[in-house]
Amino acid sequence: MSPALVTITLLVVVPMSLILIYSFYINIDLGVDRPAFSFENWSELFTDNYYHVAIWKTFRLSVIVTVLAALLGYIPAYFIANTTYKHKWLLLLLLILPFWVSFIIRTLSWIHIMGNQGAINGVLLWLGVIDEPLQMMFNEFAVIVGFIHVFLPYMILNVYVSLEGVDRNLVPAARTLGCSPWQAFREVTLPLSLPGLAAGSLLVFVLTAGSYVTPLILGGPNDFLYGNLIYDAILSELNWPMGATLSFTLLVLLGLVVVLYSRIMGMNQLYKAFG
Amino acid sequence: MGWNLIRLYAVAVYIFMFAPVAVVLLLAFNSSQFGGFPIEGFSLQWFEKLYENEAIVRAFKTSFVLGIGTAILATTIGILASLALVRYRFPGKAWITTFLISPVLVPETVLAVGLLLFLRWLSMPRSFALLLIGHTIIALPFVVLVVQARLVGIRKDYEEAALSLGANPLQTFFQITLPLLMPAVFAGALFAFTISFDNITATIFWRPAGSETVPTQIFGMLRNSVSPEINALGFVMIVITVGVPLMAGGLARYFTRKQR
């Protein structure tokens, strides 16, 4: 038994089991609950439409963010993998750099870009295109932009890793055999880079679906995600059993996504992306 | 033609990634009373205000101690785990590797609630120790991956040579393995520090009442608009989390070049 194994067991597996146990407890008052074996919280989750809407919203938003991140991220990854630029390391360093810039700073920076006193409104007002600032902030669009901004490097790095692994002779070979450049890309490069694209998409999807801070900073009152319900239950309502029920559900739902992914793609690509 | 478009697109994406951050850095020096545009003049007053703001200074201290503690804990545990995983054979190794990096795949919100319930079950209040343990769990997988990657590249022959020359396993570790591993240890520790220093998702759940780290402090200060102080704070944070690793990397390069 290595110490790390003990640490993780004690600090991850035990808490996760506790979440399940706690989900059957009964909430009595603020922060007060009673051990029980009650399905009250679970039946609330299954019958109250409020929770279903939140799950649907979260799923929808995560899909949108993932697809947009894939579309935005693939081409830069392709560029880095194929460029003959001498300082390629600089391009890669610039991809790692955002991971070091504080998440909350990166998120709130969009208020400076899209807010009423932001750069876009400033320029448009100055040019006389508009008379009043455009309302671009505190809506779903701003939340999507914030998510993409923060998670895009994961996508680019994953796609880049798999594009780097593609044998350099394959595309020229396809070209000699009569493929057009586009055909060669579609038939050779794209399929070979799919594992990276899938790994990047998985990460972006799971990270988005588990968040709650971005909507609080960039979204309006209606732009909550499933994670915000957990935040509310635990930190505002102090309803621990419900918070546990919601957390366990999130874990299971996202776990299913990961299992589905590993069934199709295997887990190797994910390790590669981290190493 | 096609390639030029691709290059243009890539440049645009890079601008998308960095322009907003650059704006924060720029606005930190704006003399205006408001956090946004227009820029009225150059001023360092917001940095001064930061220094005078006790709550912020306290948050900084908390974040620093927490980050350093996390780096030490996560790196120590991470080295031991990597040694076990790379140098020893035992049944179920593949499972354990998956398991070790599983916290990466558990949503931080869920991890936060789980650990909090654990504490509640033990009837312990939220404390600095909870933050420290929590951040270590979050950082550990990354440290393990970094150290493991390097350890795989260190040939076992060196260790075996030391052992055959009469060093005991502990001596071998401290005089052979660890020095060879040092770049990865350093990188892992920096990684852990940055992860801890930056964390907000789990920290909001774990922080003891009245205690703030820099990110939660910023979060609390945000009320639909960004104050100039937040910009200055952002500037300082970016200098720490980006500047320190870059400098360390640069120094490491400089010294390895000098040695040759």
Boltz contact constraints between the chains, C-beta under 6 A:
constraints:
  - contact:
      token1: [A, 2]
      token2: [B, 81]
      max_distance: 6.0
  - contact:
      token1: [A, 2]
      token2: [B, 84]
      max_distance: 6.0
  - contact:
      token1: [A, 3]
      token2: [B, 77]
      max_distance: 6.0
  - contact:
      token1: [A, 3]
      token2: [B, 80]
      max_distance: 6.0
  - contact:
      token1: [A, 4]
      token2: [B, 77]
      max_distance: 6.0
  - contact:
      token1: [A, 4]
      token2: [B, 81]
      max_distance: 6.0
  - contact:
      token1: [A, 7]
      token2: [B, 77]
      max_distance: 6.0
  - contact:
      token1: [A, 11]
      token2: [B, 137]
      max_distance: 6.0
  - contact:
      token1: [A, 12]
      token2: [B, 103]
      max_distance: 6.0
  - contact:
      token1: [A, 15]
      token2: [B, 114]
      max_distance: 6.0
  - contact:
      token1: [A, 15]
      token2: [B, 115]
      max_distance: 6.0
  - contact:
      token1: [A, 15]
      token2: [B, 118]
      max_distance: 6.0
  - contact:
      token1: [A, 16]
      token2: [B, 114]
      max_distance: 6.0
  - contact:
      token1: [A, 18]
      token2: [B, 117]
      max_distance: 6.0
  - contact:
      token1: [A, 18]
      token2: [B, 118]
      max_distance: 6.0
  - contact:
      token1: [A, 18]
      token2: [B, 121]
      max_distance: 6.0
  - contact:
      token1: [A, 19]
      token2: [B, 114]
      max_distance: 6.0
  - contact:
      token1: [A, 19]
      token2: [B, 117]
      max_distance: 6.0
  - contact:
      token1: [A, 22]
      token2: [B, 117]
      max_distance: 6.0
  - contact:
      token1: [A, 72]
      token2: [B, 13]
      max_distance: 6.0
  - contact:
      token1: [A, 75]
      token2: [B, 6]
      max_distance: 6.0
  - contact:
      token1: [A, 75]
      token2: [B, 9]
      max_distance: 6.0
  - contact:
      token1: [A, 76]
      token2: [B, 10]
      max_distance: 6.0
  - contact:
      token1: [A, 76]
      token2: [B, 13]
      max_distance: 6.0
  - contact:
      token1: [A, 79]
      token2: [B, 6]
      max_distance: 6.0
  - contact:
      token1: [A, 79]
      token2: [B, 10]
      max_distance: 6.0
  - contact:
      token1: [A, 98]
      token2: [B, 17]
      max_distance: 6.0
  - contact:
      token1: [A, 100]
      token2: [B, 194]
      max_distance: 6.0
  - contact:
      token1: [A, 100]
      token2: [B, 241]
      max_distance: 6.0
  - contact:
      token1: [A, 100]
      token2: [B, 242]
      max_distance: 6.0
  - contact:
      token1: [A, 101]
      token2: [B, 21]
      max_distance: 6.0
  - contact:
      token1: [A, 101]
      token2: [B, 238]
      max_distance: 6.0
  - contact:
      token1: [A, 102]
      token2: [B, 198]
      max_distance: 6.0
  - contact:
      token1: [A, 102]
      token2: [B, 237]
      max_distance: 6.0
  - contact:
      token1: [A, 103]
      token2: [B, 198]
      max_distance: 6.0
  - contact:
      token1: [A, 104]
      token2: [B, 200]
      max_distance: 6.0
  - contact:
      token1: [A, 104]
      token2: [B, 215]
      max_distance: 6.0
  - contact:
      token1: [A, 104]
      token2: [B, 218]
      max_distance: 6.0
  - contact:
      token1: [A, 105]
      token2: [B, 24]
      max_distance: 6.0
  - contact:
      token1: [A, 105]
      token2: [B, 234]
      max_distance: 6.0
  - contact:
      token1: [A, 108]
      token2: [B, 226]
      max_distance: 6.0
  - contact:
      token1: [A, 109]
      token2: [B, 20]
      max_distance: 6.0
  - contact:
      token1: [A, 109]
      token2: [B, 21]
      max_distance: 6.0
  - contact:
      token1: [A, 109]
      token2: [B, 24]
      max_distance: 6.0
  - contact:
      token1: [A, 110]
      token2: [B, 20]
      max_distance: 6.0
  - contact:
      token1: [A, 111]
      token2: [B, 226]
      max_distance: 6.0
  - contact:
      token1: [A, 112]
      token2: [B, 23]
      max_distance: 6.0
  - contact:
      token1: [A, 112]
      token2: [B, 36]
      max_distance: 6.0
  - contact:
      token1: [A, 113]
      token2: [B, 20]
      max_distance: 6.0
  - contact:
      token1: [A, 117]
      token2: [B, 36]
      max_distance: 6.0
  - contact:
      token1: [A, 117]
      token2: [B, 37]
      max_distance: 6.0
  - contact:
      token1: [A, 122]
      token2: [B, 37]
      max_distance: 6.0
  - contact:
      token1: [A, 210]
      token2: [B, 107]
      max_distance: 6.0
  - contact:
      token1: [A, 210]
      token2: [B, 109]
      max_distance: 6.0
  - contact:
      token1: [A, 213]
      token2: [B, 200]
      max_distance: 6.0
  - contact:
      token1: [A, 213]
      token2: [B, 201]
      max_distance: 6.0
  - contact:
      token1: [A, 227]
      token2: [B, 109]
      max_distance: 6.0
  - contact:
      token1: [A, 230]
      token2: [B, 109]
      max_distance: 6.0
  - contact:
      token1: [A, 243]
      token2: [B, 113]
      max_distance: 6.0
  - contact:
      token1: [A, 247]
      token2: [B, 110]
      max_distance: 6.0
  - contact:
      token1: [A, 247]
      token2: [B, 113]
      max_distance: 6.0
  - contact:
      token1: [A, 250]
      token2: [B, 107]
      max_distance: 6.0
  - contact:
      token1: [A, 250]
      token2: [B, 110]
      max_distance: 6.0
  - contact:
      token1: [A, 251]
      token2: [B, 110]
      max_distance: 6.0
  - contact:
      token1: [A, 254]
      token2: [B, 107]
      max_distance: 6.0
  - contact:
      token1: [A, 258]
      token2: [B, 105]
      max_distance: 6.0
  - contact:
      token1: [A, 274]
      token2: [B, 145]
      max_distance: 6.0
  - contact:
      token1: [A, 275]
      token2: [B, 145]
      max_distance: 6.0
  - contact:
      token1: [A, 275]
      token2: [B, 149]
      max_distance: 6.0
